[in-house]
Each structure stands twice: as structure tokens, then as C-alpha cells.
Amino acid sequence: MDTHTLELLEFEKVRTLVAARAACSLGKDEARRMEPSRDLGEIRARQALTTEMADALVAGLTPPFGGLHDVRPLVRRAQVGSMLAPEELAEIVESLRAVRNLDQWLARVGDEFPRLGALKREVGEFSSVINAIEGCLDNRGKVLDTASRKLSEIRREVGQAEERIQETLRRMLRSSELKRILRYPNFTMVGHHYVLPIAKEHRGEIQGSVHRTSASNETVFVEPQAIAEQSAQLSFLRAREAKEVRRILRWLTAQVGQVADSLLGSLTTLAELDLVFARGRLSLDYKMSPPDFNTEGRLVLRGARHPLLEALFRGEFKTPAPETDGDEPPPPPEPTEPRSVVPIDVHLGLRFNILVVTGPNTGGKTVALKTVGLLAVMAQAGLHVPAHQGSQLPVFDAVLADIGDEQSLEQSLSTFSSHIRRVSEILSKATEHSLVMLDELGAGTDPAEGAALGRAILDELDSIGCRAIVTTHLGDLKTYAFTNPRTENAAVEFDLETLRPLYRLHTGDIGQSNALQIARRLNLAEHLVARAGRYLQEAQGDRVPELEIVQKLRQEAEAARQSALTAQAEAERSREALAQRLTDLQREAENDARLVEARARLQPGDRVVVPRFGYDRPGRVVKLDPRKKTAVVAIGMMQWDVAIDELIPQVVRTPDVPAAPAGGKGKTGAARGAGRLEDFRDETG
């Protein structure tokens, strides 16, 4: 997709809105890299996932992303044999638990939301690695005493050595001679050394090694000679402990390294799931809907809203507070009325391919232009669009825009020159499958020459066969649609009383600049306005009545077309609802058939659930009577006679899922993490 157009449409801000709704850093990074696709199959798959996630969220089925981190750098280090620190392994095991929870969530929602459930095939099974790390580390990342027999023995010896040292120091502290030279009557530790706080002037009265001096230089911390031998023994034991801890960490790192390929693939899949989650949340927050895609080039947006304008009104994009001098408090915010985005209806590719939007400056033409372009890009990125259900879009191979004042100071180009250079680039790239948007066509130069150039550009767009929306306020371009059956006019509504744009778009209308009316409202001298009116009438001659008649006919035709589009959208929604109901009934029938088959295979000893006794109280089949179609089921300490048709077997056998290739993202890649710590070779000897 054209990067310059994405910048003009501010697609980066859409990425920001999506990233803000992701649950973890994995999804946020994916959202910031989100790009529109040009493959119809991929776009429809993305849209289907977004729809299922939005439906799941409405049903209260929020995916449990808690504890999931982007541990891919750590996994890659483990893959190449670099030893991980305890806190890094603790972060990995927390993420592995999250992977397990999300895997279970995908399995739980898979029947109702099959596209989400299909992601489960890409998520590995890492129970052996979780058990290995949890057996060696606590929740704070500290290596447990029980991580190995050797470590347990060493730490027991360390504890005994510390107890002997502490007993010696307690005995010394009972001496009145030693109390006289202490700064306070307790021993303390510096690093791994036990020391006594000796007053500086009494340093020479006790034998030992100084390990630290206080900040005031009034206290020296001395390790007494009386515990020197015991301290040396303790240091030796601590060295053995550190060596054993390193061995354990290397073993745990190796367990992670063995499942690295599967784990990296699983994290990539869950990053995609988080992105889908963010897309679903945005859809619900902004009342969006999935568009219908077609291959006939039809663009029909009903009730389309500009999402960034709506986000601005909601306060999602905060404006910086005004600067103040010194300690002066900032001024209180001015009260503002709640604002809402005015929806617009736009269509292309039905009777006409080019729409010429006219109207006064600041009348909303550019907003309409950006709304169409941004919604097309969002849809191809897998996002729902802020428009009514039944809106239709084709897949554009490129969205190309020239919007706004792009004067180039670096290249010494005027606004007109910059526009022409951009238009030339657009015309060279556009195809019949492109969407082209040109703002203020023909502006920036002599009106007559600008109009002539604008007509030539419209002719070229028509010959290319692309879908195009252009805005202009040049009078000569307003009549272009009357001479080209593949072009239509549209006008943005403007309130002459308040001099404010109303942003509504009326297809089939010709927008007026309303310069004379605006001048009159702004108290320009009446004789000047009247004189300007006479000049305008002389210039237009007798064309105005004819144009009004043609415009009225086109407005009536457009009104009939809008009614037909609305009826078509309603019929399409009904058809889709019926198709979805048929699919649901087929799935229910398949589930009922599997349940009947599972009941037929029941044997004494099988675990079952009886719904009227609660799904959280499974039972066990004691006896079956096929003739009476009853069974005796033990639930807790009681046995019950139950109809076989009431039983729900706890395990309904389903066809086996093929295992993933070795080293891939499936379950088999994770199974290689099994092993015992005691079998891991101590490379340090």
C-alpha cells in the first residue's frame, strides 16, 4: 500500500487506537506493524477473526492474557545455549502458564467460534517445561532447596555453618569488654560476611578484617579473627552452592531451548490472537461492523464515520496543556458541548466510478474524502469499519491520495507544483482496481487553466477505470458530470445562518461556494454584494435554469438509487442471517450425533456428568441397562438411577488431529522438553 497515502490518512493513529486495546506487549507490537493486505482471502480471514472475537467479548468470553510477556529474546538465547538468570526463567514460566490458559480458552470457545478455535493447532503444549521450572524456582525466581538433592545437602550445611558463626558472635557479644567498643550491640552482614560494628577509635582493640566503613567514618565493620576459619568454610560452601545453582539454571535453560521452535511459533500465534482481541475491542468501542467484500468494484458506505475524528471528540488523542509563565496556574478549560461525528453515505462502482464533491471551503469535503480512504485501508487491514451493517467494499490494489497543502520548502516547490508532481505519480500507479482521492483539484493556479487541467485529469482517471473521489470549488468542474455518464456530483451541506459546515454529503447535488451569502452574513456592504451578484449573473448567462433542471433530475435518480441500495442491504443481511442459522443447526445436529454415539459406547466405570446434579459434580457409571435405557451413576457417596439420555460423557472422542512436523509449532515440538534434572550432566565437574 502507498506509504504516503497512509501518512495522509493518518493510519498510524488507527494503529495507536488498536495498540491501546491490546492486552500485552505482543499484541501492541503487532498493532504498530499492522498493514493492509491486497489478498481477498487473507482479508476475509482477518475480518472473520475480528467478528468472532467481538462476538466472544459480547458473550463474556474474554481471553486470559494475564502473565503473557514477550519472552522471545530470552527463548532465542536459550536456543543458542546462553544460560538464563532465575528471574528470566521465572518470566518464561509465567508466560508458559499464560500460553496454557490461552490454549484452554481456545479449546473452550472452538465449537462456537471455529476460526478462533483453529488457532489452537498452532499453540504448543509445554507442561513438562512448566513442571521443570516450577520444581526448581519459586514465584520470585529463587532456586528452591528441593531443586536437587545436592543443593539441598549443601544448603543444609550452609545453614549449619551460619548457625555456628552466629553462636560464636552471640557468645562474643555477651563480653562486657566487647560491648565497650561496639557502636551498637548486634552483629550484621556485609555481603556474605558476618561483621561487628566497631567504633573507629577502638579498631585496634579487636583482631579481624575490615570489610566496610560507615559513611561518617565513625564505624568500621570488622569480621573477627575468632570466626575467620568458620567464615572460610562458609565461603567454600557458598561457592559449591553457586556452582550447583548454575548447573540447575543451565539444565532449565536447556529445557527451554529444546522447545524453542514450538514456543516461538506459539508466541507468534498468540501475538496474532492479541491483535485480533484489540481489533474486536475497537469494533465494540466504536460500534463498528464488518464490511461485505466484492470483486465487482462496488464501494457502498452507509452511515460512515471518520474514526479519528470520533476518537478526538472522545478525548483519546489528548492535546497538550497550554504553557504558563512561572507559577501561574493554567486557565480552566473552556466548557464545550459534546460533539459527534456526522455519518455520510457514499457509493462508487454502481452507475458511476468518479465522484466530484463540491461545496464551500471548510465545508467538510476533505473529511468526506479521508473517511472513504481510511475506511478502505482499515477494512483491508482486518478492522471493522465505523459504518452501518451491509456496507460494501472491493479490494483495492492501491489507495492513492493527494490531500492538503503540501508545499515543499526543501525542493522550492509551490503548492501547485507539489500537487501536480503528486498527481503525476498517482496517475502512473493507478489501475482499474485502485482508489484515487484528489483534494481541491485544479486549485493553486489560474481558475480557467486549473479547470481545464482538472478536466484532463478526470478524463485520465475515467480512462484508467479506477474508483475516484475528487473535491473542488471550481465552477467549470461542477458540470463535468453532466458530460460524463461515469461521473456524478456530490455536495457537502453548509448552514448559511451559522456559517458552519454540517458535514452531510448529498450525492447528485452540486455544491455552491455561497461566497455572496457568506459575505452578506459577514456584514460586507450590501451594494458590494449586489454588484457582485450582477457580475455573477452576467457571467453565468442562461445556463443556471438548465443546470437546475438537470440537477433536480439527477437528485431524484440518486434518491431512488439510495432506496434500492438500502433494500438490497436489508435483503443481504436477511440472507446472511438465514445462512448462519442453517450453519448453526447443522453444527447442533453434528454435536447431537456425536453425543448419541458417545452414549452408545458408555461402559461401567466411565466418567459422566448429569446436568440436573450440576456440571461441577462429575459421576461414574456403575451399571447400564440398555433395555430400560437407564443407568446407575455414582455421584459422591450416593448412587442414582438416571436415564441414559441424561448422561453427558466427560470425554467425547473426536477424530485425531495430525501432529505438527518436528521442530514446528505443534504439540510434538514441546514434548521434547521432558527430562530429569539428576540426569543432566554436571559440566563443571
Secondary structure, DSSP 8 states (H G I E B T S, - for coil): --HHHHHHTTHHHHHHHHHTT-SSHHHHHHHHT------HHHHHHHHHHHHHHHHHHHTT-----TT----HHHHHHHHTT----HHHHHHHHHHHHHHHHHHHHHHHHTTTSHHHHHGGGG----HHHHHHHHTTB-TTS-B-GGG-HHHHHHHHHHHHHHHHHHHHHHHHHT-HHHHHHBSSS--EEETTEEEEEEEGGGGGGS-EEEEEE-TTSSEEEEEEGGGHHHHHHHHHHHHHHHHHHHHHHHHHHHHHHHTHHHHHHHHHHHHHHHHHHHHHHHHHHTT-B--EEESS--EEEEEE--HHHHHHHHTSS-------STT----------------EEEEESSS-SEEEEE--TTSSHHHHHHHHHHHHHHHHTT--BSS-TT-EEE--SEEEEE-S---BTTTTB-HHHHHHHHHHHHHHH--TTEEEEESSTT-SS-HHHHHHHHHHHHHHHHHHT-EEEEEE--HHHHTHHHH-TTEEEEEEEEETTTTEEEEEEEET------HHHHHHHTT--HHHHHHHHHHHHHHHTTHHHHHHHHHHHHHHHHHHHHHHHHHHHHHHHHHHHHHHHHHHHHHHHHHHHHHHHHHHT--TT-EEE-GGG-TTS-EEEEEEETTTTEEEEEETTEEEEEEGGG-EES-----------TTSSSHHHHHTT---GGGS--TT-
